[in-house]
Amino acid sequence: MSTTRGPGNGPRVVLGVAGGIAAYKAALLLRELTESGHDVTVVPTAASEHFVGRATWEALSGKPVATDVWSHADEVPHVRLGRHADLVVVAPATADLLGRAAHGLADDLLTNVLLTATCPVLLAPAMHTEMWLNPAVQANVALLRSRGTTVLEPASGRLTGADTGPGRMPEPADIAAACRRLLASGARSYDLAGRRVVVSAGGTREPLDPVRFLGNRSSGRQGVALAAAAAARGAVVTLVAAHVEVPDPSGVEVVRVATAAELGETVRALAASADVVVMAAAVADFRPATRAGNKIKKSDDPARDPVVVLERTDDVLAGLVRERAGAAPVIVGFAAETGDESGTVLEHGRAKLTRKGCDLLVLNEVGEAKGFATPTNAVTILGADGSEREVAEASKDVVADAVWDAVVPMLTSAVTLTT
Ligand code: CTP
């Protein structure tokens, strides 16, 4: 066994593979990691060899593979691998592996590595839905997260048999992305461990008739980036998605909504047990006062063309602030502003922060080509305490991490181990 850096001199990753059918997908993860320059040592469990034999791991990683602490004992691999790794990722992490990791057992090489690792640890669960939802497994996951281990939420979808539900291993590309994020963010990776986070994203759509709606140009990219970043930093995340034009982030529960009213109802219900609520959605301020039951038709007489009357929607953000109990949840608003004769973008932002009463306001200047549907963003994060952090033009992922960097110091209460 060797832990010397590979030809790419890239980060050293230990890829643990536990005994589940998704082990075959770990081969794709291994390939993705090695091809992007990571130096990967595979540590399968003995059970996983029922699914994928060690020849596969040795051929793909170019390194010998062991499952127990007795092979190559002279090199003390169980200590050396854990100590020297920059990241340990276990994919798939079975219910048994999660249990052994949560309780500090060390009966094979992989669990020894988990105990000696001082680097970030990422677990990608895969199991049947009933097993994932079992309170024993959920308690183990909560315990691991509370200690700083990143446990991805499993994906929902087709499982081994005909059954479907949460329990499917996240896709190898998503796990690789989570690995890269953990390697890049280092120590701050775990600072949302065990926190419950709700992020709203995308643009609401207010129906006018069965085929038409009033919408807006929000793509949902920033909200999705916020949800993904929170999950990578250990939070348990629910994304309340209005109309969103990008794929769902992995490791995040997604609740779909359409209108401002549905979004408000959903976010309010989730806020009761959340540590943080981020309102990144572009929520309609007005909706058609009536919704036609049938498609509105043209008539021959232009004088009879319809006039749309609008009514106000509820302000979800202001409502959350009004209804919150004590200091929780921390509430973050967004404001897309343009400067005008009555004030600059910053002045409008400050006024909005005061008016809405939230803890942080992420302010961005918008225009035809700014802010919407673009991969980058430039924001100023305003704090109710008068603080101001500027984030110069950067990817929405970088902006997302800057927002969480601002939120984390505001989280004072201890993490509760809920299941
Ligand atoms: N928001 C909300 N409910 C609404 C409208 C907006 O919760 N009905 C939230 C948004 O999610 C965002 C923040 O309020 O976090 C600011 O949205 P914005 O549209 O900029 O603010 P408005 O209150 O609508 O002010 P304006 O009159 O400038 O549009």
Boltz pocket constraint, residues with backbone or C-beta under 6 A from the ligand:
constraints:
  - pocket:
      binder: B
      contacts: [[A, 260], [A, 279], [A, 280], [A, 281], [A, 282], [A, 283], [A, 284], [A, 285], [A, 313], [A, 314], [A, 315], [A, 316], [A, 317], [A, 318], [A, 332], [A, 333], [A, 334], [A, 335], [A, 336]]
      max_distance: 6.0
